[in-house]
């Protein structure tokens, strides 16, 4: 392999990893109800379309969803099958998402599990990859009553979660 080929491959892998990290950080932002981390996923002028639930700015979406999630008992977002296509300082991606959301409804512990895809247009500006436009494609969901096997979770839904100490040791 020539140095030029190696350099191109290194840059391509770095770009893929940077976009993947942003997608993972979005899930973390949602689960920790972290507005600032959520804002960092979008460019200032980035937009979001979540079907009939939301259409507007990416930052506005973060505010809206964090408010919605704050009334829930817990939630967990996972992504998989991340496909990324690069074109210079532009990119497109599709990532499958599963979101499990817990609520108490009429005295019953309920879980809604939604499955869909994040279809994103990205750009690199000033060396940073962020979303220009996201379309959430909802594939299906279910709501069911659940019985837990342990006590309620002990993870925190704020910056007091133990992950912040490990991932941000300077804080």
Secondary structure, 3 states (H helix, E strand, C coil): CCHHHHHHHHHHHHHHHHHHHHHHHHHHHHHHCCHHHHHCCEEEEEEEEECCCEEEEHHHHHHHHHHHHHCCCEEEEEEEEEEEEEECCEEEEEEEEEEEEEEEECCEEEEEEEEEEEEEEEEEECCEEEEEEEEEEEEEEEEEECCCCCCCCCCCCCCCCHHHHHHCCCC
